[in-house]
């Protein structure tokens, strides 16, 4: 194993950046940011400011960055991009909280009418999810529903000191009706149960959001859960590669489903139903218009996954 890089003081870290061509206009402020945010986390934000290594790019047939910075790159550019990304994450969490709460209620209301404990009843769910056991791998012999229930029970145990859990434990032997159980679900547990619902039930909820297919909404929820996890863990969001990708809708051709903007469009489409009078879409537009510009043009908003018609698309989504 190669030897790990040595520990460096804050002053040494800043000196390395300066030697590589990053201009530091206010050293005290730069040291303060390094001490509060960390060199490694900030490195994701100065990565676009690093120059392309043309020799290695030609050899590896993909863009390769050198350690040196594009001329006229400033530490302040990095800070401004970090602040932009922080504001973007907060807007994402704002919308995703509302979407998660609304879908929880949608699921609980629909399934609860069939059985108060429908989330535990295989008959209320799709057979592929609740009755077909996995044939291979570490979960061989268990259904996806059984695995879901194991995670659900873990979350109930973690919340065991909550008054509503203690109440149901004392009075109902721990049985939680679905409209109570949703209070311990996270976005991932919610999205997996939604995907395991019967087609008719998924479609009924999807229709509320202007979708004909519940399977499309299930894919959307998986993708939004990925975005939520990135934002909640304070990771870089603005140009991240989305690993849980949804198919690109026909009406949004030209967007990149590997980048975040398409998923912000999904959020806005759902927010228009959940909170039609919200200013969220306007606030996101204002943030995108405030993207930090650099003297050398190294930072490009298009890395968010935009196309040439993104403004028209966004305004149309906000008007619906």
C-alpha positions as CSV (number, residue, x, y, z in Angstrom):
1,X,0.0,0.0,0.0
2,X,1.4,3.4,-0.9
3,X,2.4,5.5,2.1
4,X,-0.4,7.9,3.3
5,X,0.2,11.6,2.8
6,X,1.7,13.3,5.9
7,X,-0.3,15.6,8.3
8,X,0.0,19.2,7.4
9,X,-0.6,22.3,9.5
10,X,-3.2,24.9,8.3
11,X,-0.4,27.2,7.2
12,X,1.3,24.4,5.3
13,X,-2.0,23.5,3.6
14,X,-2.4,27.1,2.5
15,X,1.2,27.3,1.3
16,X,0.7,24.2,-0.9
17,X,-2.4,25.8,-2.6
18,X,-0.4,29.0,-3.2
19,X,2.5,27.1,-4.7
20,X,0.1,25.5,-7.1
21,X,-1.2,28.8,-8.3
22,X,-4.2,29.6,-6.2
23,X,-4.3,33.2,-5.2
24,X,-5.0,34.0,-1.6
25,X,-6.1,37.6,-1.1
26,X,-6.8,37.4,2.6
27,X,-4.7,34.8,4.3
28,X,-6.3,35.1,7.8
29,X,-9.7,34.5,6.3
30,X,-8.4,31.5,4.2
31,X,-6.9,29.9,7.3
32,X,-10.2,30.4,9.1
33,X,-12.1,28.6,6.3
34,X,-9.5,25.7,6.3
35,X,-9.9,25.4,10.1
36,X,-13.7,25.4,10.0
37,X,-14.5,23.4,6.8
38,X,-11.3,21.4,6.2
39,X,-8.9,21.0,3.3
40,X,-10.4,17.8,2.0
41,X,-14.0,19.0,1.9
42,X,-13.0,22.3,0.2
43,X,-10.9,20.3,-2.4
44,X,-14.1,19.3,-4.1
45,X,-14.9,22.9,-4.7
46,X,-11.5,24.0,-6.0
47,X,-11.3,20.9,-8.3
48,X,-13.0,22.7,-11.2
49,X,-10.4,25.4,-10.9
50,X,-7.5,23.0,-11.5
51,X,-6.0,23.1,-14.9
52,X,-6.5,20.2,-17.4
53,X,-3.4,18.0,-17.8
54,X,-3.5,17.6,-21.6
55,X,-0.8,14.9,-21.8
56,X,-2.6,12.6,-19.3
57,X,-6.0,13.5,-20.8
58,X,-4.8,12.3,-24.2
59,X,-3.4,9.1,-22.8
60,X,-6.4,8.2,-20.6
61,X,-9.0,9.5,-23.1
62,X,-10.8,11.4,-20.4
63,X,-10.3,14.8,-18.7
64,X,-7.5,14.6,-16.1
65,X,-6.8,17.5,-13.8
66,X,-3.3,18.6,-12.8
67,X,-2.4,19.8,-9.3
68,X,-1.9,23.3,-10.7
69,X,-4.7,25.9,-10.8
70,X,-6.1,27.7,-13.9
71,X,-4.4,31.2,-13.9
72,X,-6.3,33.9,-11.9
73,X,-8.0,31.4,-9.6
74,X,-8.7,32.7,-6.2
75,X,-9.4,31.1,-2.8
76,X,-12.4,33.4,-2.6
77,X,-13.8,31.7,-5.7
78,X,-13.7,28.4,-3.8
79,X,-15.5,30.0,-0.8
80,X,-18.2,31.5,-2.9
81,X,-18.9,28.2,-4.7
82,X,-19.0,26.4,-1.3
83,X,-21.6,29.0,0.0
84,X,-23.6,28.6,-3.2
85,X,-23.7,24.8,-2.7
86,X,-24.7,25.2,0.9
87,X,-27.6,27.3,-0.1
88,X,-28.5,24.8,-2.8
89,X,-28.5,21.9,-0.3
90,X,-30.7,23.9,2.1
91,X,-33.2,24.5,-0.7
92,X,-33.2,20.8,-1.6
93,X,-33.8,19.8,2.0
94,X,-36.6,22.3,2.3
95,X,-38.5,20.8,-0.7
96,X,-37.6,17.2,0.1
97,X,-39.0,17.4,3.7
98,X,-42.3,18.5,2.3
99,X,-42.3,15.8,-0.4
100,X,-41.4,13.1,2.1
101,X,-44.1,14.2,4.5
102,X,-46.7,14.3,1.8
103,X,-45.9,10.9,0.3
104,X,-45.9,9.4,3.8
105,X,-49.4,10.6,4.3
106,X,-50.5,9.5,0.8
107,X,-49.2,6.0,1.5
108,X,-50.6,5.8,5.0
109,X,-54.0,7.1,4.0
110,X,-54.4,4.7,1.0
111,X,-53.0,1.6,2.7
112,X,-54.5,2.3,6.1
113,X,-58.0,2.0,4.6
114,X,-57.2,-1.6,3.6
115,X,-55.7,-2.5,7.0
116,X,-54.4,-0.4,9.9
117,X,-51.2,-2.4,9.8
118,X,-51.0,-2.7,6.0
119,X,-47.2,-2.1,6.1
120,X,-46.9,-5.4,7.9
121,X,-49.5,-7.3,5.9
122,X,-48.1,-9.0,2.8
123,X,-51.6,-9.2,1.3
124,X,-51.7,-5.4,1.0
125,X,-48.5,-5.3,-1.0
126,X,-47.3,-6.5,-4.4
127,X,-46.4,-10.2,-4.5
128,X,-42.9,-9.6,-5.9
129,X,-42.2,-7.5,-2.9
130,X,-44.0,-9.4,-0.2
131,X,-44.1,-13.1,-1.2
132,X,-41.2,-13.8,-3.6
133,X,-38.1,-14.8,-1.7
134,X,-34.6,-13.7,-2.9
135,X,-32.9,-16.7,-4.5
136,X,-29.3,-15.6,-4.2
137,X,-27.0,-13.5,-2.2
138,X,-26.8,-12.8,1.5
139,X,-30.6,-12.4,1.8
140,X,-31.4,-15.7,0.2
141,X,-34.8,-17.1,1.4
142,X,-36.1,-13.7,2.6
143,X,-38.6,-11.5,0.8
144,X,-37.9,-7.8,0.2
145,X,-40.8,-7.1,2.6
146,X,-39.1,-9.1,5.3
147,X,-35.9,-7.1,4.9
148,X,-38.0,-3.9,4.9
149,X,-39.6,-5.0,8.2
150,X,-36.2,-5.7,9.8
151,X,-35.1,-2.1,9.0
152,X,-38.5,-0.8,10.2
153,X,-38.1,-2.6,13.5
154,X,-34.6,-1.2,13.9
155,X,-36.1,2.3,13.5
156,X,-38.8,1.6,16.0
157,X,-36.3,0.4,18.5
158,X,-34.2,3.6,18.0
159,X,-37.3,5.7,18.7
160,X,-38.4,3.5,21.6
161,X,-38.2,6.4,24.1
162,X,-40.5,8.6,22.1
163,X,-43.8,9.1,23.9
164,X,-45.9,7.8,21.0
165,X,-43.9,4.6,20.8
166,X,-44.1,4.1,24.6
167,X,-47.8,4.7,24.5
168,X,-48.4,2.1,21.8
169,X,-46.0,-0.4,23.5
170,X,-48.0,-0.1,26.7
171,X,-51.5,-0.1,25.3
172,X,-51.3,-2.0,22.0
173,X,-48.4,-4.4,22.6
174,X,-46.2,-2.4,20.3
175,X,-48.5,-2.5,17.3
176,X,-48.2,0.7,15.3
177,X,-51.0,1.5,12.8
178,X,-49.5,2.8,9.5
179,X,-50.4,6.4,10.2
180,X,-48.3,6.2,13.3
181,X,-45.5,4.0,11.9
182,X,-44.7,6.6,9.2
183,X,-43.3,8.8,11.9
184,X,-40.3,6.6,12.3
185,X,-39.7,6.0,8.5
186,X,-36.9,7.7,6.8
187,X,-37.0,8.6,3.1
188,X,-35.3,5.4,2.1
189,X,-37.7,3.2,3.9
190,X,-40.6,5.2,2.5
191,X,-39.4,4.8,-1.1
192,X,-38.8,1.1,-0.8
193,X,-42.3,0.5,0.6
194,X,-43.9,2.6,-2.1
195,X,-42.0,0.6,-4.8
196,X,-43.4,-2.6,-3.2
197,X,-47.0,-1.5,-3.3
198,X,-49.5,-2.9,-5.8
199,X,-49.6,-1.3,-9.2
200,X,-53.1,0.1,-8.8
201,X,-52.2,1.7,-5.5
202,X,-48.9,3.2,-6.8
203,X,-50.7,4.6,-9.8
204,X,-53.4,6.2,-7.7
205,X,-50.8,8.2,-5.8
206,X,-48.8,8.9,-8.9
207,X,-51.9,10.4,-10.6
208,X,-52.1,13.0,-7.9
209,X,-48.7,14.3,-9.1
210,X,-49.6,14.3,-12.8
211,X,-48.0,10.9,-13.5
212,X,-49.7,8.0,-15.2
213,X,-47.3,5.4,-13.8
214,X,-46.6,4.6,-10.2
215,X,-43.3,2.9,-11.3
216,X,-42.1,6.3,-12.5
217,X,-42.9,7.9,-9.2
218,X,-41.1,5.0,-7.4
219,X,-37.9,5.8,-9.5
220,X,-38.3,9.5,-8.7
221,X,-38.5,8.7,-5.0
222,X,-35.3,6.6,-5.1
223,X,-33.5,9.5,-6.9
224,X,-34.8,12.1,-4.5
225,X,-33.7,9.9,-1.6
226,X,-30.1,10.0,-3.1
227,X,-30.3,13.8,-3.3
228,X,-31.6,14.0,0.2
229,X,-28.7,11.9,1.6
230,X,-26.2,14.0,-0.2
231,X,-27.7,17.2,1.1
232,X,-28.3,15.9,4.7
233,X,-24.7,14.8,5.0
234,X,-23.4,18.2,3.8
235,X,-21.7,16.7,0.8
236,X,-21.1,18.6,-2.4
237,X,-24.3,18.7,-4.5
238,X,-24.1,21.2,-7.3
239,X,-22.2,19.1,-9.8
240,X,-22.4,15.6,-8.2
241,X,-23.0,12.5,-10.3
242,X,-26.4,11.2,-9.4
243,X,-26.0,7.4,-8.8
244,X,-29.8,6.6,-8.4
245,X,-31.0,7.9,-11.8
246,X,-34.5,8.3,-13.1
247,X,-35.4,8.1,-16.8
248,X,-35.4,11.5,-18.5
249,X,-39.0,12.6,-19.2
250,X,-39.8,13.2,-22.8
251,X,-40.7,16.8,-22.2
252,X,-37.4,17.5,-20.5
253,X,-35.1,16.3,-23.3
254,X,-31.8,18.0,-23.3
255,X,-31.3,17.8,-19.5
256,X,-28.8,15.4,-18.0
257,X,-30.3,12.8,-15.7
258,X,-26.8,12.2,-14.2
259,X,-26.7,15.7,-12.8
260,X,-28.9,17.4,-10.1
261,X,-30.9,19.9,-12.0
262,X,-33.4,17.4,-13.4
263,X,-34.1,16.2,-9.9
264,X,-34.8,19.8,-8.8
265,X,-37.3,19.9,-11.7
266,X,-38.9,16.8,-10.2
267,X,-39.0,18.5,-6.8
268,X,-40.7,21.6,-8.3
269,X,-43.3,19.5,-10.2
270,X,-44.2,17.8,-6.9
271,X,-44.1,21.0,-4.9
272,X,-46.6,22.5,-7.3
273,X,-49.1,19.9,-6.1
274,X,-48.1,19.8,-2.4
275,X,-47.5,23.6,-1.8
276,X,-48.9,25.4,-4.8
277,X,-48.3,28.9,-3.2
278,X,-44.8,28.2,-2.1
279,X,-42.0,30.6,-3.2
280,X,-39.5,27.7,-3.4
281,X,-39.2,27.7,-7.1
282,X,-38.6,31.4,-7.2
283,X,-36.0,31.1,-4.6
284,X,-34.1,28.4,-6.5
285,X,-34.2,30.5,-9.6
286,X,-32.8,33.4,-7.7
287,X,-30.0,31.2,-6.4
288,X,-29.1,29.9,-9.8
289,X,-29.0,33.5,-11.1
290,X,-26.5,34.2,-8.3
291,X,-24.1,31.5,-9.3
292,X,-20.5,32.7,-8.5
293,X,-18.7,34.0,-11.6
294,X,-14.9,33.9,-11.8
295,X,-12.5,36.1,-13.8
296,X,-11.1,33.1,-15.6
297,X,-14.5,31.5,-16.4
298,X,-13.5,28.2,-14.8
299,X,-16.8,27.7,-12.9
300,X,-19.7,26.9,-15.2
301,X,-23.3,26.6,-14.0
302,X,-24.0,24.1,-16.8
303,X,-22.2,21.5,-14.6
304,X,-25.4,21.4,-12.6
305,X,-27.0,19.7,-15.6
306,X,-28.6,22.5,-17.4
307,X,-29.4,22.9,-21.1
308,X,-29.9,26.0,-23.2
309,X,-33.7,26.2,-22.4
310,X,-33.5,25.6,-18.6
311,X,-35.0,28.9,-17.7
312,X,-38.0,28.4,-19.9
313,X,-38.5,24.9,-18.4
314,X,-38.1,26.1,-14.9
315,X,-40.6,29.0,-15.3
316,X,-43.1,26.6,-16.9
317,X,-42.8,24.3,-13.9
318,X,-43.3,27.2,-11.5
319,X,-46.4,28.3,-13.3
320,X,-48.2,25.0,-13.1
